[in-house]
């Protein structure tokens, strides 16, 4: 049986997870000089943060490949 505190605790943990992922994705949005959070920003946050390694299998692969191509372009430009 689930105790009465478990749903509230789980809800708070989910809130903290979503907040952290959103903040990290927002940093990528600002780095790209945009004001709209995009799917690719979340992909970059997942790919570049060790804490989110468990999401690598969940994030679509095409987003990861697109991000790697963009990074390669930036590096070659520098």
DSSP file (Angstrom, degrees, kcal/mol; ACC not computed):
  #  RESIDUE AA STRUCTURE BP1 BP2  ACC     N-H-->O    O-->H-N    N-H-->O    O-->H-N    TCO  KAPPA ALPHA  PHI   PSI    X-CA   Y-CA   Z-CA
    1    1 A X              0   0    0      0, 0.0     2,-0.4     0, 0.0     0, 0.0   0.000 360.0 360.0 360.0 142.2    0.0    0.0    0.0
    2    2 A X        -     0   0    0      1,-0.1     5,-0.0     2,-0.0     2,-0.0  -0.686 360.0-125.2 -87.4 132.7    1.2    3.5   -0.8
    3    3 A X    >>  -     0   0    0     -2,-0.4     3,-0.7     1,-0.1     4,-0.6  -0.286  24.6-109.4 -71.9 164.6    1.6    5.9    2.0
    4    4 A X  H 3> S+     0   0    0      1,-0.2     4,-0.5     2,-0.2     3,-0.2   0.758 116.1  54.6 -67.0 -25.4   -0.2    9.3    1.9
    5    5 A X  H 3> S+     0   0    0      1,-0.2     4,-2.4     2,-0.1    -1,-0.2   0.718  88.3  79.4 -82.0 -20.7    3.0   11.2    1.4
    6    6 A X  H <> S+     0   0    0     -3,-0.7     4,-2.8     1,-0.2     5,-0.2   0.899  90.9  48.4 -59.8 -47.9    4.3    9.2   -1.6
    7    7 A X  H  X S+     0   0    0     -4,-0.6     4,-2.3     1,-0.2    -1,-0.2   0.905 114.1  47.1 -61.8 -38.8    2.1   10.9   -4.3
    8    8 A X  H  X S+     0   0    0     -4,-0.5     4,-2.0     2,-0.2    -1,-0.2   0.902 113.7  48.0 -67.8 -39.8    3.1   14.4   -3.1
    9    9 A X  H  X S+     0   0    0     -4,-2.4     4,-2.2     2,-0.2    -2,-0.2   0.908 112.3  48.7 -66.3 -42.8    6.8   13.4   -2.9
   10   10 A X  H  X S+     0   0    0     -4,-2.8     4,-2.3    -5,-0.2    -2,-0.2   0.895 110.0  52.1 -64.2 -40.6    6.7   11.9   -6.4
   11   11 A X  H  X S+     0   0    0     -4,-2.3     4,-2.1    -5,-0.2    -1,-0.2   0.897 110.1  48.5 -62.3 -41.2    5.0   15.1   -7.7
   12   12 A X  H  X S+     0   0    0     -4,-2.0     4,-2.4     2,-0.2    -2,-0.2   0.898 109.9  51.8 -66.9 -40.9    7.7   17.3   -6.2
   13   13 A X  H  X S+     0   0    0     -4,-2.2     4,-2.2     2,-0.2    -2,-0.2   0.907 110.5  48.6 -62.4 -41.6   10.4   15.1   -7.7
   14   14 A X  H  X S+     0   0    0     -4,-2.3     4,-2.5     2,-0.2     5,-0.2   0.902 110.3  51.8 -63.9 -41.3    8.8   15.4  -11.1
   15   15 A X  H  X S+     0   0    0     -4,-2.1     4,-2.2     1,-0.2    -2,-0.2   0.918 110.7  47.4 -60.9 -44.9    8.6   19.1  -10.8
   16   16 A X  H  X S+     0   0    0     -4,-2.4     4,-2.3     2,-0.2    -1,-0.2   0.885 111.7  50.9 -65.9 -39.0   12.2   19.4   -9.8
   17   17 A X  H  X S+     0   0    0     -4,-2.2     4,-2.4     2,-0.2     5,-0.2   0.938 112.2  45.6 -63.0 -48.2   13.3   17.2  -12.7
   18   18 A X  H  X S+     0   0    0     -4,-2.5     4,-2.3     1,-0.2    -2,-0.2   0.884 112.3  52.2 -64.9 -38.9   11.3   19.2  -15.3
   19   19 A X  H  X S+     0   0    0     -4,-2.2     4,-2.5    -5,-0.2    -1,-0.2   0.931 111.0  46.5 -62.9 -46.0   12.6   22.5  -13.9
   20   20 A X  H  X S+     0   0    0     -4,-2.3     4,-2.3     2,-0.2    -2,-0.2   0.914 113.5  48.0 -64.3 -43.8   16.2   21.4  -14.1
   21   21 A X  H  X S+     0   0    0     -4,-2.4     4,-2.2     1,-0.2    -1,-0.2   0.901 112.5  49.6 -63.5 -40.8   15.8   20.0  -17.7
   22   22 A X  H  X S+     0   0    0     -4,-2.3     4,-2.4    -5,-0.2    -2,-0.2   0.910 110.1  50.2 -65.9 -42.9   14.1   23.2  -18.7
   23   23 A X  H  X S+     0   0    0     -4,-2.5     4,-1.7     2,-0.2    -2,-0.2   0.927 111.9  47.4 -61.3 -45.1   16.8   25.5  -17.2
   24   24 A X  H  X S+     0   0    0     -4,-2.3     4,-1.1     1,-0.2    -1,-0.2   0.891 113.3  48.2 -65.6 -37.9   19.6   23.5  -18.9
   25   25 A X  H  X S+     0   0    0     -4,-2.2     4,-1.7     1,-0.2    -1,-0.2   0.863 106.7  57.8 -67.9 -35.2   17.7   23.6  -22.3
   26   26 A X  H  X S+     0   0    0     -4,-2.4     4,-2.5     1,-0.2    -2,-0.2   0.859  99.1  58.8 -64.3 -34.9   17.1   27.4  -21.8
   27   27 A X  H  X S+     0   0    0     -4,-1.7     4,-2.0     1,-0.2    -1,-0.2   0.894 106.4  48.3 -60.2 -39.1   20.9   27.9  -21.6
   28   28 A X  H  X S+     0   0    0     -4,-1.1     4,-1.5     2,-0.2    -1,-0.2   0.860 108.5  54.5 -68.9 -35.1   21.2   26.4  -25.0
   29   29 A X  H  <>S+     0   0    0     -4,-1.7     5,-2.0     1,-0.2    -2,-0.2   0.935 110.5  45.3 -62.1 -46.3   18.4   28.6  -26.3
   30   30 A X  H ><5S+     0   0    0     -4,-2.5     3,-1.6     1,-0.2    -2,-0.2   0.865 107.9  57.5 -66.9 -36.0   20.2   31.7  -25.1
   31   31 A X  H 3<5S+     0   0    0     -4,-2.0    -1,-0.2     1,-0.3    -2,-0.2   0.848 107.4  48.9 -61.3 -33.0   23.5   30.5  -26.5
   32   32 A X  T 3<5S-     0   0    0     -4,-1.5    -1,-0.3    -3,-0.2    -2,-0.2   0.289 117.2-117.4 -89.7   9.6   21.8   30.3  -29.9
   33   33 A X  T < 5S+     0   0    0     -3,-1.6     2,-0.3     1,-0.2    -3,-0.2   0.894  70.7 129.6  56.1  46.3   20.5   33.9  -29.4
   34   34 A X      < -     0   0    0     -5,-2.0    -1,-0.2    -6,-0.1    -2,-0.1  -0.819  53.3-153.1-122.5 165.6   16.8   32.8  -29.5
   35   35 A X  S    S+     0   0    0     -2,-0.3     2,-0.5    -3,-0.1    -5,-0.1   0.301  75.2  79.0-118.3   4.2   13.9   33.4  -27.2
   36   36 A X  S    S-     0   0    0     -7,-0.1     2,-0.3   -10,-0.0    -1,-0.1  -0.965  77.1-130.3-119.7 124.3   11.9   30.3  -28.0
   37   37 A X        -     0   0    0     -2,-0.5     2,-0.3     4,-0.0   -11,-0.1  -0.558  32.5-167.6 -71.9 128.4   12.8   26.9  -26.4
   38   38 A X    >>  -     0   0    0     -2,-0.3     4,-1.3   -13,-0.2     3,-0.8  -0.728  36.0-107.6-117.4 166.2   13.0   24.3  -29.1
   39   39 A X  H 3> S+     0   0    0      1,-0.3     4,-2.1    -2,-0.3     3,-0.1   0.858 118.3  59.1 -58.5 -37.1   13.2   20.5  -29.2
   40   40 A X  H 3> S+     0   0    0      1,-0.2     4,-2.3     2,-0.2    -1,-0.3   0.806  99.6  57.7 -65.2 -28.7   16.8   20.7  -30.2
   41   41 A X  H <> S+     0   0    0     -3,-0.8     4,-2.2     2,-0.2    -1,-0.2   0.895 107.1  47.2 -67.5 -39.8   17.6   22.7  -27.0
   42   42 A X  H  X S+     0   0    0     -4,-1.3     4,-2.3     2,-0.2    -2,-0.2   0.901 110.7  52.9 -66.9 -40.1   16.3   19.8  -24.9
   43   43 A X  H  X S+     0   0    0     -4,-2.1     4,-2.5     1,-0.2    -2,-0.2   0.917 109.9  48.0 -59.8 -44.1   18.2   17.4  -27.0
   44   44 A X  H  X S+     0   0    0     -4,-2.3     4,-2.3     2,-0.2    -1,-0.2   0.895 109.9  52.3 -64.5 -40.2   21.4   19.4  -26.4
   45   45 A X  H  X S+     0   0    0     -4,-2.2     4,-0.8     1,-0.2     7,-0.2   0.903 112.5  45.4 -62.6 -40.7   20.7   19.6  -22.7
   46   46 A X  H  < S+     0   0    0     -4,-2.3     3,-0.4     1,-0.2    -2,-0.2   0.913 115.2  47.1 -67.9 -42.7   20.3   15.8  -22.5
   47   47 A X  H  < S+     0   0    0     -4,-2.5    -2,-0.2     1,-0.2    -1,-0.2   0.831 116.9  41.6 -70.5 -32.0   23.4   15.1  -24.6
   48   48 A X  H  < S+     0   0    0     -4,-2.3     2,-0.5    -5,-0.2    -1,-0.2   0.477 101.0  76.2 -98.6  -2.2   25.7   17.5  -22.7
   49   49 A X    ><  -     0   0    0     -4,-0.8     3,-1.2    -3,-0.4    -1,-0.1  -0.942  62.5-155.1-115.8 122.4   24.6   16.8  -19.1
   50   50 A X  G >  S+     0   0    0     -2,-0.5     3,-1.6     1,-0.3     4,-0.2   0.805  92.5  65.4 -63.2 -29.7   25.8   13.6  -17.4
   51   51 A X  G 3  S+     0   0    0      1,-0.3     3,-0.4     2,-0.1    -1,-0.3   0.802 101.6  50.1 -63.7 -28.0   22.8   13.6  -15.0
   52   52 A X  G X  S+     0   0    0     -3,-1.2     3,-2.1    -7,-0.2     4,-0.3   0.149  72.0 115.4 -98.5  19.7   20.5   13.0  -18.0
   53   53 A X  G X   +     0   0    0     -3,-1.6     3,-1.5     1,-0.3     4,-0.3   0.803  67.6  66.3 -58.7 -28.6   22.4   10.1  -19.5
   54   54 A X  G 3  S+     0   0    0     -3,-0.4     3,-0.3     1,-0.3    -1,-0.3   0.669  96.3  57.6 -68.2 -13.8   19.4    7.8  -18.8
   55   55 A X  G X> S+     0   0    0     -3,-2.1     4,-2.3     1,-0.2     3,-1.1   0.489  76.3  94.0 -92.5  -4.4   17.4    9.9  -21.4
   56   56 A X  T <4 S+     0   0    0     -3,-1.5    -1,-0.2    -4,-0.3    -2,-0.1   0.865  87.5  48.0 -58.3 -36.5   19.8    9.3  -24.3
   57   57 A X  T 34 S+     0   0    0     -4,-0.3    -1,-0.3    -3,-0.3    -2,-0.1   0.682 112.5  50.0 -77.0 -16.9   17.7    6.3  -25.4
   58   58 A X  T <4 S+     0   0    0     -3,-1.1     2,-0.2    -4,-0.1    -2,-0.2   0.820  91.1  84.3 -90.2 -34.7   14.5    8.3  -25.2
   59   59 A X  S  < S-     0   0    0     -4,-2.3     5,-0.1     1,-0.1     0, 0.0  -0.520  96.5-100.0 -71.3 132.6   15.5   11.3  -27.1
   60   60 A X    >>  -     0   0    0     -2,-0.2     4,-1.2     1,-0.1     3,-0.7  -0.242  24.3-133.6 -56.4 137.3   15.1   10.8  -30.9
   61   61 A X  H 3> S+     0   0    0      1,-0.2     4,-2.4     2,-0.2     5,-0.2   0.843 101.4  63.2 -63.2 -36.1   18.3    9.9  -32.6
   62   62 A X  H 3> S+     0   0    0      1,-0.2     4,-2.2     2,-0.2    -1,-0.2   0.841 101.3  52.8 -62.2 -31.2   17.8   12.3  -35.5
   63   63 A X  H <> S+     0   0    0     -3,-0.7     4,-2.2     2,-0.2    -1,-0.2   0.900 108.9  49.2 -68.2 -39.8   17.9   15.2  -33.0
   64   64 A X  H  X S+     0   0    0     -4,-1.2     4,-2.1     2,-0.2    -2,-0.2   0.904 112.1  47.9 -65.3 -40.9   21.2   13.9  -31.7
   65   65 A X  H  X S+     0   0    0     -4,-2.4     4,-2.0     2,-0.2    -2,-0.2   0.897 111.1  51.2 -67.1 -39.7   22.7   13.6  -35.2
   66   66 A X  H  X S+     0   0    0     -4,-2.2     4,-2.2    -5,-0.2    -2,-0.2   0.911 109.9  50.1 -62.2 -42.3   21.5   17.1  -36.1
   67   67 A X  H  X S+     0   0    0     -4,-2.2     4,-2.4     1,-0.2    -2,-0.2   0.906 108.8  51.6 -63.9 -41.5   23.1   18.5  -33.0
   68   68 A X  H  X S+     0   0    0     -4,-2.1     4,-2.0     1,-0.2    -1,-0.2   0.877 109.5  50.2 -64.2 -37.5   26.4   16.8  -33.8
   69   69 A X  H  X S+     0   0    0     -4,-2.0     4,-2.1     2,-0.2    -1,-0.2   0.905 110.4  49.9 -65.8 -41.0   26.4   18.2  -37.3
   70   70 A X  H  X S+     0   0    0     -4,-2.2     4,-2.1     1,-0.2    -2,-0.2   0.899 110.1  49.9 -65.1 -40.0   25.7   21.7  -35.9
   71   71 A X  H  X S+     0   0    0     -4,-2.4     4,-2.4     1,-0.2    -1,-0.2   0.904 109.4  52.2 -64.1 -40.6   28.6   21.4  -33.4
   72   72 A X  H  X S+     0   0    0     -4,-2.0     4,-2.3     1,-0.2    -2,-0.2   0.890 109.1  50.2 -63.1 -39.6   30.9   20.2  -36.2
   73   73 A X  H  X S+     0   0    0     -4,-2.1     4,-1.8     2,-0.2    -1,-0.2   0.913 110.9  48.4 -63.7 -43.1   29.9   23.3  -38.3
   74   74 A X  H  X S+     0   0    0     -4,-2.1     4,-1.8     2,-0.2    -2,-0.2   0.911 111.9  49.1 -65.0 -42.4   30.6   25.6  -35.4
   75   75 A X  H  < S+     0   0    0     -4,-2.4    -1,-0.2     1,-0.2    -2,-0.2   0.910 112.0  48.0 -64.6 -42.3   34.0   24.0  -34.7
   76   76 A X  H  < S+     0   0    0     -4,-2.3    -1,-0.2     1,-0.2    -2,-0.2   0.817 109.5  54.6 -68.3 -29.3   35.0   24.2  -38.4
   77   77 A X  H  <        0   0    0     -4,-1.8    -1,-0.2     1,-0.2    -2,-0.2   0.859 360.0 360.0 -70.5 -35.4   33.9   27.9  -38.5
   78   78 A X     <        0   0    0     -4,-1.8    -1,-0.2    -5,-0.1    -2,-0.2   0.485 360.0 360.0 -73.7 360.0   36.1   28.8  -35.5
